Amino acid sequence: MEQIRSFIAIELPDDLTEKLGRLEDQLKSVEPLRVKWVNPESIHLTLKFLGNIDVDSTGQVTRAIEEAIRGIPPFSLTVKDLGVFPNQRRPQVAWVGLSGEVDELLRLQQGIEVNLGHLGFAPEPRAFAPHLTLARLEKQVSLEERQRFGRLITGAGFEAGTTEVRTVSLMKSELSRQGAVYTRISSVRL
């Protein structure tokens, strides 16, 4: 049976990806570091990573998303602030924060988590932390470089405004040398 690597996400509008691209360009120009920047057109809000699934199960997954969003109206998220995971002393990932109607986002994510649990998908052991990933540091980066990168990210201000969340998508992820390529499999409107 054919399998695909997949996840459930909120895709971003073009104006927001353009702002994220300008932010990345600005950060890249400050100091060259060994950082793998996410292509701005690929930045999204992951609600649940599914891993490899059977192609034939995509219909079931889409129906689980439809059930999870029932009763959740479109909502707004504010895209602002920068931070790093896991912490500023040893950063590995740079992210952009989300605020606004986060309670609706959490309700949506929890509904998806529960409904996919009924289909046999293991629950995510970590608490959901809504964010948009901007960059990942390469493994061989020294502690000093990591800390310098952490200061760069947390010292930079950023606000992209508010975006309206109206759809949730089931996405396919194909890994390549140039990075992951994402393709929408299905989309469900709130």
Contacts in CASP RR format, 6 or more apart in sequence:
PFRMAT RR
TARGET T0000
AUTHOR 0000-0000-0000
METHOD contacts of the structure
MODEL  1
MEQIRSFIAIELPDDLTEKLGRLEDQLKSVEPLRVKWVNPESIHLTLKFL
GNIDVDSTGQVTRAIEEAIRGIPPFSLTVKDLGVFPNQRRPQVAWVGLSG
EVDELLRLQQGIEVNLGHLGFAPEPRAFAPHLTLARLEKQVSLEERQRFG
RLITGAGFEAGTTEVRTVSLMKSELSRQGAVYTRISSVRL
1 54 0 8 1.000
1 55 0 8 1.000
1 56 0 8 1.000
2 54 0 8 1.000
2 55 0 8 1.000
3 52 0 8 1.000
3 53 0 8 1.000
3 54 0 8 1.000
3 55 0 8 1.000
4 52 0 8 1.000
4 53 0 8 1.000
4 55 0 8 1.000
4 58 0 8 1.000
4 172 0 8 1.000
4 173 0 8 1.000
4 185 0 8 1.000
5 51 0 8 1.000
5 52 0 8 1.000
5 172 0 8 1.000
5 173 0 8 1.000
5 174 0 8 1.000
5 175 0 8 1.000
6 50 0 8 1.000
6 51 0 8 1.000
6 52 0 8 1.000
6 53 0 8 1.000
6 58 0 8 1.000
6 61 0 8 1.000
6 170 0 8 1.000
6 171 0 8 1.000
6 172 0 8 1.000
6 173 0 8 1.000
6 185 0 8 1.000
7 46 0 8 1.000
7 47 0 8 1.000
7 48 0 8 1.000
7 49 0 8 1.000
7 50 0 8 1.000
7 51 0 8 1.000
7 170 0 8 1.000
7 171 0 8 1.000
7 173 0 8 1.000
8 46 0 8 1.000
8 47 0 8 1.000
8 48 0 8 1.000
8 50 0 8 1.000
8 61 0 8 1.000
8 65 0 8 1.000
8 112 0 8 1.000
8 116 0 8 1.000
8 168 0 8 1.000
8 169 0 8 1.000
8 170 0 8 1.000
8 171 0 8 1.000
9 44 0 8 1.000
9 45 0 8 1.000
9 46 0 8 1.000
9 47 0 8 1.000
9 168 0 8 1.000
9 169 0 8 1.000
9 171 0 8 1.000
10 44 0 8 1.000
10 45 0 8 1.000
10 47 0 8 1.000
10 165 0 8 1.000
10 167 0 8 1.000
10 168 0 8 1.000
10 169 0 8 1.000
11 44 0 8 1.000
11 167 0 8 1.000
11 169 0 8 1.000
11 171 0 8 1.000
11 184 0 8 1.000
12 20 0 8 1.000
12 43 0 8 1.000
12 44 0 8 1.000
12 45 0 8 1.000
12 132 0 8 1.000
12 163 0 8 1.000
13 163 0 8 1.000
16 79 0 8 1.000
16 160 0 8 1.000
16 163 0 8 1.000
17 40 0 8 1.000
17 41 0 8 1.000
17 43 0 8 1.000
18 40 0 8 1.000
19 79 0 8 1.000
19 160 0 8 1.000
20 40 0 8 1.000
20 43 0 8 1.000
20 96 0 8 1.000
20 132 0 8 1.000
20 134 0 8 1.000
20 160 0 8 1.000
21 40 0 8 1.000
23 96 0 8 1.000
23 134 0 8 1.000
23 156 0 8 1.000
23 158 0 8 1.000
23 160 0 8 1.000
24 37 0 8 1.000
24 38 0 8 1.000
24 40 0 8 1.000
24 134 0 8 1.000
24 135 0 8 1.000
26 156 0 8 1.000
27 94 0 8 1.000
27 134 0 8 1.000
27 135 0 8 1.000
27 152 0 8 1.000
27 153 0 8 1.000
27 156 0 8 1.000
28 35 0 8 1.000
28 37 0 8 1.000
30 152 0 8 1.000
31 148 0 8 1.000
31 152 0 8 1.000
33 137 0 8 1.000
33 141 0 8 1.000
33 145 0 8 1.000
33 148 0 8 1.000
33 149 0 8 1.000
34 137 0 8 1.000
34 138 0 8 1.000
34 140 0 8 1.000
34 141 0 8 1.000
34 145 0 8 1.000
35 94 0 8 1.000
35 135 0 8 1.000
35 136 0 8 1.000
35 137 0 8 1.000
35 138 0 8 1.000
35 141 0 8 1.000
35 149 0 8 1.000
36 135 0 8 1.000
36 136 0 8 1.000
36 137 0 8 1.000
36 138 0 8 1.000
37 134 0 8 1.000
37 135 0 8 1.000
38 133 0 8 1.000
38 134 0 8 1.000
38 135 0 8 1.000
38 136 0 8 1.000
39 179 0 8 1.000
42 180 0 8 1.000
42 181 0 8 1.000
42 182 0 8 1.000
43 132 0 8 1.000
43 133 0 8 1.000
43 134 0 8 1.000
44 132 0 8 1.000
44 171 0 8 1.000
44 182 0 8 1.000
45 77 0 8 1.000
45 98 0 8 1.000
45 130 0 8 1.000
45 131 0 8 1.000
45 132 0 8 1.000
47 108 0 8 1.000
47 109 0 8 1.000
47 112 0 8 1.000
47 128 0 8 1.000
47 168 0 8 1.000
48 109 0 8 1.000
48 112 0 8 1.000
48 113 0 8 1.000
48 116 0 8 1.000
48 121 0 8 1.000
48 124 0 8 1.000
49 124 0 8 1.000
50 61 0 8 1.000
50 116 0 8 1.000
50 121 0 8 1.000
53 61 0 8 1.000
57 119 0 8 1.000
58 170 0 8 1.000
58 185 0 8 1.000
58 186 0 8 1.000
59 186 0 8 1.000
60 119 0 8 1.000
61 116 0 8 1.000
61 119 0 8 1.000
61 170 0 8 1.000
62 170 0 8 1.000
62 185 0 8 1.000
62 186 0 8 1.000
62 188 0 8 1.000
64 112 0 8 1.000
64 115 0 8 1.000
64 116 0 8 1.000
64 118 0 8 1.000
64 119 0 8 1.000
65 112 0 8 1.000
65 115 0 8 1.000
65 168 0 8 1.000
65 170 0 8 1.000
65 186 0 8 1.000
65 188 0 8 1.000
66 188 0 8 1.000
67 115 0 8 1.000
68 108 0 8 1.000
68 111 0 8 1.000
68 112 0 8 1.000
68 114 0 8 1.000
68 115 0 8 1.000
69 108 0 8 1.000
69 168 0 8 1.000
69 188 0 8 1.000
69 190 0 8 1.000
72 104 0 8 1.000
72 107 0 8 1.000
72 108 0 8 1.000
72 190 0 8 1.000
73 104 0 8 1.000
73 190 0 8 1.000
74 164 0 8 1.000
74 165 0 8 1.000
74 166 0 8 1.000
74 190 0 8 1.000
75 101 0 8 1.000
75 104 0 8 1.000
75 105 0 8 1.000
75 164 0 8 1.000
75 165 0 8 1.000
75 190 0 8 1.000
76 100 0 8 1.000
76 101 0 8 1.000
76 162 0 8 1.000
76 163 0 8 1.000
76 164 0 8 1.000
76 165 0 8 1.000
77 98 0 8 1.000
77 99 0 8 1.000
77 100 0 8 1.000
77 101 0 8 1.000
77 102 0 8 1.000
77 105 0 8 1.000
77 130 0 8 1.000
77 162 0 8 1.000
77 163 0 8 1.000
77 165 0 8 1.000
78 98 0 8 1.000
78 99 0 8 1.000
78 100 0 8 1.000
78 159 0 8 1.000
78 161 0 8 1.000
78 162 0 8 1.000
79 96 0 8 1.000
79 97 0 8 1.000
79 98 0 8 1.000
79 132 0 8 1.000
79 159 0 8 1.000
79 160 0 8 1.000
79 161 0 8 1.000
79 162 0 8 1.000
79 163 0 8 1.000
80 96 0 8 1.000
80 97 0 8 1.000
80 99 0 8 1.000
80 158 0 8 1.000
80 159 0 8 1.000
80 160 0 8 1.000
80 161 0 8 1.000
81 96 0 8 1.000
81 97 0 8 1.000
81 99 0 8 1.000
81 157 0 8 1.000
81 158 0 8 1.000
81 159 0 8 1.000
82 94 0 8 1.000
82 95 0 8 1.000
82 96 0 8 1.000
82 97 0 8 1.000
82 134 0 8 1.000
82 153 0 8 1.000
82 154 0 8 1.000
82 155 0 8 1.000
82 156 0 8 1.000
82 157 0 8 1.000
82 158 0 8 1.000
83 94 0 8 1.000
83 95 0 8 1.000
83 96 0 8 1.000
83 97 0 8 1.000
83 150 0 8 1.000
83 153 0 8 1.000
83 154 0 8 1.000
84 91 0 8 1.000
84 92 0 8 1.000
84 93 0 8 1.000
84 94 0 8 1.000
84 95 0 8 1.000
84 149 0 8 1.000
84 150 0 8 1.000
84 153 0 8 1.000
84 154 0 8 1.000
85 91 0 8 1.000
85 92 0 8 1.000
85 93 0 8 1.000
85 95 0 8 1.000
85 129 0 8 1.000
86 92 0 8 1.000
88 147 0 8 1.000
88 150 0 8 1.000
88 151 0 8 1.000
88 154 0 8 1.000
89 147 0 8 1.000
90 143 0 8 1.000
90 146 0 8 1.000
90 147 0 8 1.000
91 137 0 8 1.000
91 146 0 8 1.000
91 147 0 8 1.000
91 149 0 8 1.000
91 150 0 8 1.000
91 153 0 8 1.000
92 136 0 8 1.000
92 137 0 8 1.000
92 146 0 8 1.000
93 133 0 8 1.000
93 135 0 8 1.000
93 136 0 8 1.000
93 137 0 8 1.000
94 133 0 8 1.000
94 134 0 8 1.000
94 135 0 8 1.000
94 136 0 8 1.000
94 149 0 8 1.000
94 150 0 8 1.000
94 153 0 8 1.000
95 131 0 8 1.000
95 132 0 8 1.000
95 133 0 8 1.000
95 134 0 8 1.000
96 131 0 8 1.000
96 132 0 8 1.000
96 134 0 8 1.000
96 158 0 8 1.000
96 160 0 8 1.000
97 130 0 8 1.000
97 131 0 8 1.000
97 132 0 8 1.000
98 105 0 8 1.000
98 130 0 8 1.000
98 131 0 8 1.000
98 132 0 8 1.000
100 162 0 8 1.000
102 130 0 8 1.000
104 165 0 8 1.000
105 130 0 8 1.000
105 165 0 8 1.000
106 128 0 8 1.000
106 130 0 8 1.000
108 168 0 8 1.000
108 190 0 8 1.000
109 128 0 8 1.000
109 130 0 8 1.000
110 128 0 8 1.000
112 168 0 8 1.000
113 123 0 8 1.000
113 124 0 8 1.000
113 128 0 8 1.000
117 123 0 8 1.000
134 153 0 8 1.000
137 145 0 8 1.000
137 146 0 8 1.000
137 149 0 8 1.000
141 149 0 8 1.000
165 190 0 8 1.000
166 189 0 8 1.000
166 190 0 8 1.000
167 187 0 8 1.000
167 188 0 8 1.000
167 189 0 8 1.000
167 190 0 8 1.000
168 187 0 8 1.000
168 188 0 8 1.000
168 190 0 8 1.000
169 184 0 8 1.000
169 185 0 8 1.000
169 186 0 8 1.000
169 187 0 8 1.000
169 188 0 8 1.000
170 184 0 8 1.000
170 185 0 8 1.000
170 186 0 8 1.000
170 187 0 8 1.000
171 182 0 8 1.000
171 183 0 8 1.000
171 184 0 8 1.000
171 185 0 8 1.000
172 182 0 8 1.000
172 183 0 8 1.000
172 184 0 8 1.000
172 185 0 8 1.000
173 180 0 8 1.000
173 181 0 8 1.000
173 182 0 8 1.000
174 180 0 8 1.000
174 181 0 8 1.000
174 182 0 8 1.000
174 183 0 8 1.000
END
